[in-house]
Amino acid sequence: MIVWLASYPRSGNTFFRVILNSVFDIKTYSIYDDRGDIGADEKTSEIVGHEFLPEDFDLEKAREEKKTYYIKTHGKPLNDTDKVIYLIRDGRESTLSNMIHQNSFYKKNYTLRDAIFGNIDMGSWGEYISEWDPKNRENTLLIRFEELIDAPLEYIKSISDFLNIKPIGGTIPTFEELQKINPMFFRSGKKSSWKETYTDEEHKLFWLKNAIQMKEYGYNNDIPEQFNSEILELLSLENKYNTQNINNTKKDTETELFRLKNRLKDNNIELFRLKNRLKDNNIELFRLKNKLKDNNIELFRLKNRLKDKDVKLESQRLELAKLLKIEQENIGLRITNNNFNILKNSIESISSISVKVHPLKKIKAYKEMINVYNTIKSESKTVNTNQPTFTIVTVVYNGEDEIEETIKSIIEQTYKDIEYIIVDGASTDNTIKIVKTYEDNITYWNSEKDSGIYDAMNKGIDLANGKWVNFMNAGDTFADNDTLSKIVKNIEENSDIIYGDRYYLKNNKKTLQKAKHIDTIFEKMPFGHQSVFIKNEVLKKFNFNDTYKFAADYNLLMQLYLEKYNFQYIEIPICNFMSGGHSESGLRPYLEVLKILFDNCKNYKIIENNIYFDAFRNNCENIINKSIKK
């Protein structure tokens, strides 16, 4: 179970945690790491009863546990069912104290007006309280800070009843004692220190911003005398301040832009290094192409040998025709390549008949042979020479735990006009054994070493004969057995690429991820390759650029978009996509995406808005910070 200890910053949350620790022996946590503030001081942590959440802490799992987690938060409410103890303090005090704390502890440079209008961490006091609405929220105990510091023991029964626990005794430290331990957190505990700091103008601005919440929660003291008559003046002041704030924000933006430009220069240096590596890769590619030429020469030689064998086989067929010349005239027998083996077996059985047997009996035997052939021919399946609608390609390497579910998802589709191809990268586990059990339902499969997932996917493209090609690799599945039937019903005549939504599977949760419009491709990958169908002839023109090890699918969609092919969105879930895939970790995926963006987009503003650029920057900062700490 979870009990939130919620408050606007500097509203007595830490003091309340001291009471829980001292009177109830309740240890509390923080939704924030707090290793740089409370967690950094052993004495403060001890008096507050602060403990760190486990590294693998999961909110959903915690809600189901018998253990109760008491967690401090200054964030917005996450749901309406958790229990909440909400600490409220006179907004003027909280706003002032939050500004002082941010400036002194986090080295910010906020003004009191910044804090009043919410241009500070956690926003404005009134807006924050409205988000929580503690007076009307169910499962919520509202505690006033001013009453708590005057008579903390009077709240003990309310807390005990709300939490259904009994106090164990203990002494509550005074504010003077707490200040000696950590004056940074336990500043004063005063109730009217705001009067020493607020100007008349700032006080009026505060009431303009927070009057509704102040009155609702009973803070009606010291209202500006002419507040009602000065509304127009206050609005004018607010407008003046907002104009000034916009100018300040513009300056901050220009500073941030200058910093980002310097970082882009560093990224360009890294890209130059990567281009040199690509040159080396191209040299290796040239060497491999020469090796491929040698292999083609060997293949040509083998084909010639095969032709020689075909000539020999034709010679044997002609010899057999000579033996049947007389019987052909009597019963109209035609010898072709298709019935050659059947006739040969029949002739061997006929040749065992004694030469002394009457010729009519021998002719009768030949007629029986022809009847056998005609029966086999009539019962044989007609070869479908039409192009299949879909080619589904599954790429796998050592996927014994996932491959069977993927295969079933495809062969159990209600729409059956499918060519199914599996490309295995020379697996060393039981993958091939599993594939062989479904061999009758697979059009073609092979197992050989490749140079990566996109090399294997390109092999699938070379083998594909269907009108539309989709890659459903090991571990991924169609959303349901009717997926292909739904797609067929919605294909538009001029479409080159079809895409839809997908389900994202992680930690036994299934989340629908709606596909974005293709025009958002410069912001992020708008949809996964599992939920895409591309026309065969289009795909064979481009293939995947396998110099990219993680982002070749993003590069392919970018090229198709820039070449102005027609994309069609079908609003249905197409696939189930498992987390932990090929492109979900490390820095290289982000570098590859950035290279694709820089190669295809000259507007750096757009690149800065790409989520992968932001993620790359955060990853780099984390690596640098970890290195500094070491």
N, C-alpha and C positions, 0 to 999 in steps of 0.2 A: 504494500500500500504506500501511497505518497501523500504527504501533507506539505503543502507549499507555505513557506514563510515569506509572504509577499509585501513589498512596500516600494514607494518611490525612494530613490537613494537618500540616505541621511535622515531617515524617519524613525530611527530607533530599532531597526531590525537586529543589529548586533547586540544591543542591550537586552532585547527580548531573548536572544539566544543564550545570553549569560543567565537569565532567569530560568530558562528550561534546563540548563545544565546544573545550576545550583539547587533548584527546588525539586526537579523531577528526575535528575540524572539522565537527561535526554541528550545524546550526542547528535549534532546537526551537521548538515553538509551544505555546500554551495553549488549551484548549477554552473558557476564559473570556476575556473581552476584555482584561483586565489593563492597560488604559490608565491606570488609577488607581493601580497599584502598580508592578510591574516595568517596565511600558511607559512609566511616567511619568519614569523616570530613565535617561538615555542611557548612563551608565557601567555601571549594573547590567545593562541590556539587552545591552550589548556583552560583558561578562564572562560572562554566562549564555548568550549566543548566542540571545537571544529574538527572534523575529520574529512579526508579526501574521498571522493567517490571512486569506486573501482574503475580501472582502465576500460574494462569491457561493459561498463554500466549501460543498461538498456531500459529506457523509460517504460516501454510496454511490458517488458518482463517484470520490472519492479512493481508495477501496478497489480500484478497477479500474485506476488509473493506475500507470505504472512508477515514478514518483517516490515516495519514501518520506516520509511525514509523521510526525515524532516529536512527539507531542502530550501535554502534561501534563494530568492530570485528577485531581480528588478526588471524582469522581462514581462512580455505580454502574456495573458492567460493562454494555456495550451488546450484546455478543454473545460467542460462545465461540470465534470463529475468528481474530480479530486477535491479533497478537503483543503481549505485555505484559512490561514490565520493572517489577516491583513492589518498591518500597522499603519495608522494614519497620524500625520502631524500637521500643524498649522502650515499651510502651503508657503507662507512667506519665510518661515524658518527653514523648511526643507529645501526650498529653492536656493536660498542664500548659502546654506551649509553644503549643498551639492556643488555649487560653483566653487566655493573655497576648497573643497576636497579635490575636485578635478584639477584645479590650478596648482595646488601644493603637492599632491601626490602623483598626478600624472603629467605634471609640467605643461598644462594647458594655459591658454591665455583668454579665458572667457570673461565677458563682462556680466554684470547682474542683469542687464537687459537681454543678453543672450540666453541666460537661464530662464528669465521670465517668459520669453517667447518660444522656448523649447528648442533653441538652436544649440543644443548641448546634449551630451549622452543621456538617453532615456526620455528626451523631449520635455514638454512642459508638465507641471504638477497636475493641473486640472485635466488635461487630456489623458494622462496616465491613469488617474483615478476613474475616469469615465470608462476606460478600457476594462478595468476590473469590476466596477460597479459593486463594491463590497456590501452596500446596504441591501441590495436586492438579490445578490448571488446566493444560491443554495449552498449548504455545507460550508459556510463562511463565518468565522468569528472575527468581528471588528474590534480592534483595540486602539484607543486613543493614547498617543505617546505622552501627552501632557498629564493624563490621569495615571499612566503607568509609572512615571518617575516620581509622582507625588505619593502614591499609595500602591506600590506593586503587589502587596499581599492581598489587596482586595480583588485582584484579577485571578488569584490562584484557583478559586472554586470554579470560575467560568472556564478557565483553561482545562481544569481537571474533568469537568463535565463534558466539554467539547471533545477532548481526546480520549475520554474514558480510561483515565489512568489516575493513580493516587500520588500525591506528593510524598517525598521521602524526607522532607525537612531541608535543612541547610540554610546558610545565610546568604542574602543577596548583597554583593559588594556595592558600596556607594560610588557615585560618579567620581568623587575625589580619589578613591582607591583605584578605579579603572583608569583614570587619567595618568596616574603614576606608572601604570603598566604600559599604556600605549596612548599618549596624548593625540596621536594622529587620528585614531578612530573614535576615541571618547573625548570630543572636543570640549563641550561645556554642559550639554543637557538643558540649556536655558529655554524658556518659553517665549521670551519677548526680545531677544537680542537683535532681531531684525530692525527694531526701531533705531538702533544706533548706526545703521548702515544705509537703509533705504532713504532716498530723497523723496520729497512729496510727489514729484513727477513719476518716479519709479514705482511708488506705492499705488498711484492712480493707474499706471500701466498694468500693474499686477492684477488689480481688481477688474480692469477691462478684460483681461485674458482669462481670469479664473473666478469671476464673481459667482457664477452658477454653482460651482462645486464648493466654494467657501460657504455659501449660505446653506446648501444642502447638508453639509456635514457639521453645521453649527459653529463655524468660525465667523461670527458676526461682530466681533469686537474691532474697534478702531477703523471702521469704514470711513473713507474720506468724506468730510462734511458735505461738500458740494458735488458728490459723485454723480447724482442724477442730472444736475444742471450742467455738468461739464462733459457730457458724453461726446458732443461734437469736437470739443478740444482734445479729448483723449483719442478719438478716432484719427484726428489730424496728427497727433504725436505718433500713433501706431504706424500710420502711412509713412511718416518721415523716417521712423526707425527702419521700416521694411526696405525703403529706398536705399538707406545707408547700408543695410545688411546685404542687399543685392550687390552693391559696389564692392563690399568686402569679400563676398563670395567670388566675384569675378577675379579679384586679385589672387585669392587662394587658388582658383582654377588655373590661372596663368602660371603660378608657381609650380603647381602639380604637373602642368603640361611641359614646362621646362625640364622637370625631373624625368618625366617619361621619355622625352626626346633623348636625353642622355642615356637612358636605359636602352632605347632603341638602337643607339649607336653601338652599345655593347653587344646587342643582339645581332647587329649586322656583322660585327667581327666574328661572332660564333657561326653565323650563316656562311660567311666566307670560308671558314674552316670546314664546314660541312660540304660546301661545294667542291673543295679540294678532295674530300673523301669520296664524293660522288664521281669525280674524275677517275680516281683509283678504281672505283667499282665499275666504271665504264670500260676501263682497260681489261678488267677481269671478264666483263661481259663479252668483249671482243674475242678474248681467248676462248671462251666457252662457245661462241658462235663458230669459230674455226673448228673446234672439236665437233660441233654439230654437223658441219660440212663433211668432216671425215666419216661421221656416223651415217650421213645420207649416202655417201659413196658406197659404204659397206651395205646399206640397205638396197641400193640399186643393184649391187652384185648379187645379193640374195634373191631379189626379184627375178633377175635373169636366170638364176638356177631354178627358181620355181617355174618359170616359163618352159625351161627344158623338160621339167617333170610333166608339165601339162601336155607338151608335145608327145612325150612318151605315152601318156595316158590316152591321148587321142589316137595314137597308133594302135594301141590295144583295143580301143573301141571299134576301129575300122576292121581289125582282124575278126572281132566277134561278129560284126555285121556280115562279113563274108560267110561265116558259118551258118548264118540264119537266112541267107538269100532266098532259098527255096521256100521256106516257111513264110517269109514276108509276103511272097506273091500269093500264098493261099489264105493267110489270115490278116493281112494288112498291118503287120507289126512295124512301128516306127521306133528306132533306137535314138535316144537323145542323152545328153549328159545327165539329166535329172533321173532317168530310169535305168541308167547304166548298171549301178550296183545291184538293183533288184533283178535285172535280167541276168546278170552274171551268176548270181546265186541260183536262179531258176535253171539256167543252162547247165550248171554243174550237177543239179539233181537230175536233169533230163539225160545228160551224157552217161549216167549210170544205167540207162535202159539198154538192153542187149540190141546189137545191130540186127539180130535175127527177127526182132519184133516187127510186126506189120507196120508200114509207114503211116497208116491212118491212126494207129494207136499213138504214134509219136506226135502226129499233128494234134491229136486230142490233148496230149500232155502240154504242148505249146499253148493251146487255147486256154487251158486251165491256168497256165502261167500268166497270160494276158489278163484273165479275170482277177487274179490276185493283185496284179499291178493296178488295174482300174479301181478295185475296191480301196486299195491304199490311197490312191490319188483322190478319190471322192471323199474319203474320211479325213484327209489331211486338212490342216487349218489354212485358210486363205491368208497370204502375207499381206499385211496392211502397208501399202506404199505411200499412204497419205502422211503428211507431216504432223506429228503430235502437237497438241496445243501447248503443253508445258514440258520443259525439261527442268527437273529438280536435281541439283547437284549437292551432294554432301561431302565435305572435306573432313578428314579425321586423321588423327595420329594418337595412338595409345589412348583410345577413348572407350575402353571396355565398359565403363560405368554409365556412359551416356548414349552410345551409338544405337542400342536396341530401341530406346524410347523414340529417338529421331526417326528410325526406319519405320516403326509402327505408325507414327504420325503421318507419314507420306503414303504408305501402301494401303492405309485404311481410309483414305480420302474417298468420298462418294463419287467424285468426278474422276473417271478412270483414263482419260486420254492423256496419259503421263509417260514421259520417258524419265526413268530414274537412274542416276549415275552416282557411284561412290568412288571417290579418289582418296586412297589411303597412302600415307607417307611412310610405308614400310614399318608398320606397328610391330612392337615386340611383346605386346601383351595378348589378351584373348580377343582383340577386336576382329581379326580376320575370321576366327572360328565363329563368332556371332554373325558376321556378314554372310558366311556360307549357309547358315541355317535359313536365311531368307533369300537365297540365290534365285529361286523361281520367280520372285517378285521384283528383282532388280534387273534393269535392262543391260547394264554393263558396270563392272567394277574392276579396278586394278590396284596393285600394291607395289609401290616403288618409291625410292628416296626422292625428295624434292628439296628445294632451297627455301621453303617457307610456305606459309598459308596461301599467299597470293600466287605463288608459282603453281601450287596445287589447284587453285581456283581457275587459273588460266588453262590448265590441262582440261578441266571440266568444260570450259568454253569451247575448246577445240573439238571435244567429243559431242557437244550438244547439237541436236537436230530439231528441237521443238521451236515453236514460234516465239514463245516467251521463256526466259531463263531466270531461275531463282536459286539462290544459295541458302540452303538450310543445313548448316554445319552441325557437327556432333554436339549434342546437348540442347539444341534449339528445336522447337516443334511448331507445327501449325496450331493456330488458336483453337480450332475444332475440326471435325471430320468433314464439314461442309465448306471449309474456307475456299477451296478452288472453285466449287460450284457457285459461290457468291460472287467471286471475282469475274468469272466468265459472263455472268448476267449483266455486269456493269461496265465491261470494256467498251470504250469509245473508239470509233473507227480510226481517228487520226492520232491516237496515243502512241508514243514511243516508249515511255516509261510509266509504270503503274506503281503506286505506293499507298500504304495504309498505316494504321496504328499498330501498336504492339503491347503485349503484357510484359512487364519487367518483374522477374522472379528473384527475390532475395530474402534470406532468413525466413523461408516458408511464407512469405507475403507475396501477393500478386497485385501489382499496381498497373493500371492502364496508363500508357504513355501516348498521348495524342501526337500524331505526326504534325510537324510544322510545315508551313508553305515553303515551296522550293526557293522562293525569293529571300528566305532567311538564311541561305547557305553560307553567307559571309559572316553570320553571327555564330553559327554552330552547325553540327551535322543535324539536318532537319528530321531524319528518320534513319533507322538501322538497315543494313543491307539485307537482313532476313525478311524485311517487310517490303522488298522491292522486286518487281518483275520487269526485265529489260528485254526489248525485242532482240532476237538472236542476231540479225544482221547489223544492228547498232552495236551490240556488245563485241562482235568479232572485229569491228573497225578499231576499237579502242583497247580492249583487254585491260587488266590491272597492271599498273606500273610497279613491278615487284622490287624496284629499288627502295620503295617505301615498305617498311616491315610492319607498320601499325596503321597507317592512314591511307592506304591505296584505294579503299572504297570511297573515302571522302574526296580524294583526288579525281576518281572516275566520275562521281556525281557532279563535281565542279566543272569538269570538261564538258559533260553532256549539257549542263546548264548553260555554259558559255557558248556552246555550239547551237543553242536555241532549239534543242529537241523538245518535243511536247510531253510534259509531265501531267499525269492524271492522278488526282487524289480520290481514293475510294474509302469512304468513312466506315470501315470495319476493322476489328482487330485481326491482323494477319498471322502473327506468330507469338509464341512464348519465348522470351529471351532471358537466358540465365546470366546472373551477374558473375563477375570474376573472369571475364573473357580476355581475349588476346590483347586488347588495347586499353585496359583499365588501370595500368600502373606505370610508374616511372616517368622520367622527363622526356624520353625520346618521342613518345606519341605527340606531346605538345610541340616539340621542335618540328616534327614532320608537318603538323597542321599549320604552324606558323610559316614554314617554307612554302606550303601550297598557297597560303593567303598572300604572302609577299610576291609570289610569282604571278598571281592572277588578280590582285587588287592593289591599285596604286593609292587608294585613299586610306592613309594611316589612321584616320579617325574611326573608320569602319573596323579596322583591325583591332584597335584598342577596345572596341565594344564586343569583340568576340570572346565568348566565355572561356575558350581554351587559352587565350592570351592572358586573361585574368588568373586562371588556374595555374598557368606556367609561372606567372610572376609570384604567386603565393607559394608554390612548391620551391622555387629558387630561394625565396626569403626564409622558408623553414629550414632548408639545407644550410644556408649561411648562418642562421641563428644557432642551429645545432652545432655547427663547426666552431662558432665563437664560444659557446658554452663549454665545449670540450677543451 
